[in-house]
Amino acid sequence: MNTIELKNIDERIYHELLPSGLNVYIYSTPNVNNYNLYLLVKTGSIDNNFDVNGKRVTIPNGVEHFLEHLTFNTEDGTAEEFFSKTGAYCNAYTSFDRTVYVASSDSMLKENLEYLLDYVNIPFYNKESVEKERGIINEEALMGENNPYQKMFYKLLESLLIKDNHRNKVIGNLEDIKNISLEDITNTYDAFYHKTNMDLVICGNVDVNEVLDILHKHEDKEECIERDINRYNEEEPDQVNEEKTIMYENVVIPKASIGIKIPKNKITLDKENRVRAISMISSLLFGETSELRLKLQDLNLINEDISYTIISANNHYLLIVDFESENIDKVYELIIEEIDKFKLSESDIERKKKAFISNIIRRFESIDRVTSQIVSQLCEYDKIVDNEYELTKSLNIKELNNVLELIKSSPRTIIELLPKK
């Protein structure tokens, strides 16, 4: 067992590589009564073109999400039925780069942990179950088609990206769902659902030695199966696909999304500090105490808030800024004006560093936040980032100015979501 000391914040995460090839990460705290079990499978909707052990596979969009649904079926019923008997909460989700199976409880750790590992790793599906699930997923897709905000989000990605698979819906479109076959499901499962492509994250009121004892008894006899996987992604150009789109939907208040497409290869910072730098600048531009936000609120130009999100695509970071307003054109003009004239100061940077460090420390008050952060780091960096404090402290005005200039100069798009006329 390795102990990963999180420098300067007096927290630690325990790591063990099991003989089966499964990496286990444990955060133990006595400050809660429950625990989270997250089984991360490192595949998501962007993995639709790959080869495994020399076999080339191309699948429709949405197969990973389809497989996530099917995985809940077992020979003895469903995972939901088992976890309801143990009193545990269970769920799963698929995103662009990951599929995660979740169980949370305050008791019966051994039973819940062993079952989570078993049901995800013992496939139980056939032509009949695929057809049955297809109808359920069709309904889910139709709900998305009728959700104006979800449509807006994917339209923004389509406008920003030209070839990158992040432009496609995680669930796939109706035609994708129609075309998904049992062979597609099997090829995806065989390629990605093995212990060397999984991480198990356990956070909460657990005894580390007890957890490892359960896992070794469960996993030690299992053969470690490694597969040679190559994922294929087309090179994404720096320009955007469309600069502006207007959508008319069943909404009451107009909404806009601005997308900025920032090339990863032009950011000279360490990989672990790039999103942090973009986020710090975005917080200064659009955060609760930013001059822009206060100005827009004083002018009654925004109804609620300005929010921002950063998505890590294959070759670019996508900075997305959302707002609601009856005067989108004016707000957009003021946002772009603020970005273009914005200047960083040492005092602002130091203030934001303190806020970011505070958030790192306060994250450990919530095992949900800790679990999610560990999963995100394993997907983005394939490791636990043990020096977040130091990385934050190390950011300087020269480095941040370089990132700010990229934000100013990178191509952008805007989606306007307006009420139907």
N, C-alpha and C positions, 0 to 999 in steps of 0.2 A: 504494500500500500504506500502510495506517495501522498505527502501532504503539500498542498499548494497554498503557501502563505500569501495572502492578499496584502501587499506591502502598504504600511502606514495606516491601515484601517482596522487592524487587530481582528481579522476574520480569516477563516481558512476553509478550504474545500478539499475533500479527500478523493483520491483517484486510484482506481484499480483496473488493470487490464486482465480480464478473465481468460482462462484457457480457450473458451469458445470464440474469442476475438471481440467480445463485447467490452467497450469502455464504460466504466461506471464512475459517476461523479456524485459525491454526497456532501450536502451542507446540513450539519446537525445543529439544532438550537433548542434549548429548553424553554424558550419564551413563547412557544405556541403549544397547542394540544394536538395538532393534526400534522399530516405530512402529504406531500405531493409526489407522485410517481409519473415521470414523463419519459416515454420511450420514443426517442427521436430516430426516424428513418431518414437518411440523408438523400432524399429525392423529392422533387416537387414538380409542378406543372411545366417548368421550363425544360425538363428532361424528356424530350420527345424524339430525340435523334441520338443514338448511342450505339456502341458495340460492347459486347461482353464476351470475354474469352475468344475474341476474333469474329463473333457473329454480329453483323450489322442489323440494327433494329430501328425502324421508324414507326411511330405510333401517332394516333390522333391526339389533339389537345384534350385534356381532361381525364386521361387514363389513371393518373395517380389518385385523383379525387374519387374516381369510380372504385378503384381498388381499396381505398380507405373505407368506403361504405361496405364493401363485400367482406372485409376483414373482420367485422363485428359478428359475422355468422360463424358458428361453430357446430361441431357434430352434435352437441348436447343442447343447442339453443342459440342464444345470443349473449354477447358480452354484457349487454345491459341487464339481462336477467340474472347473470351471476353476481354482478356488482350490487344489484338491488338487494340480493340476499345477504351480502356482507355489510350493507349499509354504506357503501362507497359511492362517490360521484364518479361517473366516467364520461369521457368525451373524446373527440379526435378532431383534428383539423389538417387541411392541406393548404399550403401556400406555394409561392413560386419555387422555393428551394428546399422545402421540408414537408414531411408528413409526421405528425406527432400524436401519439396515443396517450391519454391522460387518465389517471385514477387518483382520487384524493379521499382520505378517510382519517379517522382518529383511532382506529382499532384494526385488528386482523391483518397486520402488516405482511406476515408470511403468505397468507392465502391470496391477498390481493396482488402482491409482487409476483408470485409464481404464476398466477393466472394471466397477468398482463403479458409476461414473457411468452407464455404458451399460446395464447389465442392469436397474438400477432405473428408468431412464427410457425403456426401450423395452418396452412391454407385449407380452406373449406369452401370451395365454390365450383360451380359447373354451369352448363348452358342455361339451365332453368333459373338458377339464382341470378345469373347475369341479366337475363331478360326481365326478371322481377324487379331487380334494382334499377334497371334502365328507366322504368316508368317512374320510380321515385325521384331519380335524378333529373328526369325531364321536368317534373313538377317544380323542383328546386330551380332549374334553369329558367323556367317560365316566370317564376317569382322574381328572379333577377332581371329579366327582361322588362318587368313592370315596375322596377325600382329605379326612379329617375337618377338617384344619387349614385347607385352602382353603375348605371349606364354612363353617367358622366365620368366616373373614375376610369373606366376602361377606355372611354373615348379619349381621355387625356393621355393615357399610355399609348394608344394607337397614334395620336398626334405627335407625341414625343419620339417614338421609336419606329424604325423602319424594318429592321430584320430581327432584332432581339426578341426572344420568346416571352419576355415580360409584357409584351404588348397583347398577349392572348389571355383570355379568361382562364382562371384556374380550373373552373368546372368544365370548360369547353363550351362551344355554342351548340345549338340543337342538332346541327348536322354532324358535329364531332361525336356527340353522345349517341346518335343513331348508328354511327359507323364503328364504334368501339366493339371489338370482338373478344371472345374468350382467349384467343391467341395473344391479343394485345395485353390483356390482363396477366396472363401466364408469363409472357416475356418480361414484363415489368417486374413482377414478383420475383422471378428467377434472377434478374439482374441486380436488384436493389435490396430485397428483403433477406439479408443475411447479417449475422452478428458483427462482422467486420465493417459493415456500413451503417451501424446503429450506435447510438449512445444512450445510456440510461442515466437519467438525472433524478436524484432523490433529495428532497429538501423538507426539513421539518423536525419534529420531535422524534428522532430516531437514534438508536444506538448504532454507531458505525460498525462496531465489531459484530453485532447481531445481524445487521444487514449483509455484511460480507460473508458471514457464515451461511445464511440462507442462500445467497447467490452461488457460493462455491459448491454447496451440496446440489444445487439445481443445475449448474452449468458445467461443472468440471468434467463430466463424462461426455460432453458434447464436442464433436470434432469441429475444429476451426476451419471454416470453408472460406477461402479467399477467392475473389473473382477479379479479373482484370477488366475494369470498366473505363471506357473512354467516352466522354460526353462531347457532342459536337454543337458548337454555337457559331453562327455566322458573325463575321466582323461587322459591328454596328458603326455606321458613319456618324460624324459629329452633328450634322445638321438635323433639324426636326422634320417630321413628315408633313405637318400642317401647322401654320402659324396661328390660325384662329378658326374656331368652330362655334356656331350658335345652335343650341338645341332648344326645342320647345316641348315641354313636358307638363304633367299635372303637378305643378308646384305653385305655392302661393307667393313665396318670396324669391326673387332672383338670386342666383348664386353663381360664383365664378371660381375657377381653378386655374392658377398660373403654374406652368411647369417650366423649370429651368434644367437644361441637359448639360451636366458638368462632366467633362472627360476625366476618367480616373488617372490616365497616364500623364496628365498635366499637373497633378498634385504631387509635390515632392515630399510630403510628409510620410512617415511610416504608415503602413496600412491601418494599424490600430488607432491612428489619430486623425484619419481623414474625415470620417463622419462626425467625430467630436468637433473638429474645426468648423465644418459646415454648420453644425448645430449651434455652436457658440455664436457665430456671426448671425445666423437666422434668429436666434433669441434676442440679440441686440437690435436687429432690424424690426422684428415682428412681435417680440415678447410683451408681457403684461405691462412693463414700465417703459417700453420704447416710445420715442417721440412720435413715430408714425401712428402707432395704435391710439395714443392719446389725442393726436390731432384729428384722426378719423372719427373718434368717438365724440369729440367736442363739436365737430361739424355735422354730427348725426348722419354720417355717411355709411356706417356699418351698423347692422342690427344687433349683433352679438359680439363677435370676436373675429380675430384673424388667427388661423392655425396654420402650422406648417408640418410637413412630413418629409422624411428623406428615405428614398428607396435605393438600395444598392442593386443596380442592374449589372449586366455582364461587363460592359466597358465604361459605364457612366453611372454617376450618382444623379438621381432625379430629385430635385428640390421642388416640392409641391406646396403652394400657398393657397389656402381656401378662405373665402369670405362671402357673406351675404350682404346685398345692398340693393337699394332701388336705383342707384346710380353707378352701375358697374364701370362705365367708361371713366368717370371721374376718379373712382377709387384706384382703378388700374393705372391711370395716369400718375396719381400721387405715389403709388407703390414703386413704379419704375423710376420716377423722379428721385425718390428717397434712396433706392438702390444705387442709382448712378452717382449721386452726390455724397453718399455715405462715407465717412472717414472713421477709422478706428482710433481709439485713444488708449494709452496705457492704463488709465484708471478704470475705463469700462472693461477692459480685458481682465484686470485683476479682480474686479467685482464679479464678473461672470465665472471666473475660475473658482472663486469661493462658493458660488451657488452650485456649480457642477460638482465640486468635491462634497458639498453638503448632501446633494442628491445621491452620490455614490454611497455615502455612509448610511443615509436614511433608507436606502433600498433594503437593507438587511432587517428593517422592521417588518417587512412583509415577505413571507416565503413565496408568494405568488410572483412578486417582482424578481426575487432572486432566481427562481426557477426559470422564468422567461428570459432573464438576462444570460444565464448560463447557456440555455438552448440557442439563443441568438449568437453568442460568441462562438459556440461550437460550429454553427452553420457558416458564419462569416469568416472565421479565422482558424477553425479546426483546433482550437485550444481555448483554455481559460486565460483571459487577460489578467495577469496578477499584479500589474503595475498601473492601473487606471489613475490612481492618485498622482503618480509621477508623470504619466503622460499628460494629464491635465495641467499640472504645474509647469511642464516644459514648453507649452505653447507660447510663442513669442509674437510680437507685433509684426515682424517681418514675414514670418510664416503665414500668419492670419491675413495679412495684406495680400499675399500671393493668392490665397484662396478667395478673398473678397474680389480681386480683379477677375478671377475666373467666373465668379457668380455674375459679375457685371457684363462680361463679354460673351458668355455662353448663350447659345440659341435658346429661345423660349417660345412657348405657345400659351394660348389662353382658351379656355372653354367657358362659354356663357350658357347657363341653364336658366331659361326664361319661362314664365307661365304661358300656357297655350293661349293663343289669341281667340 
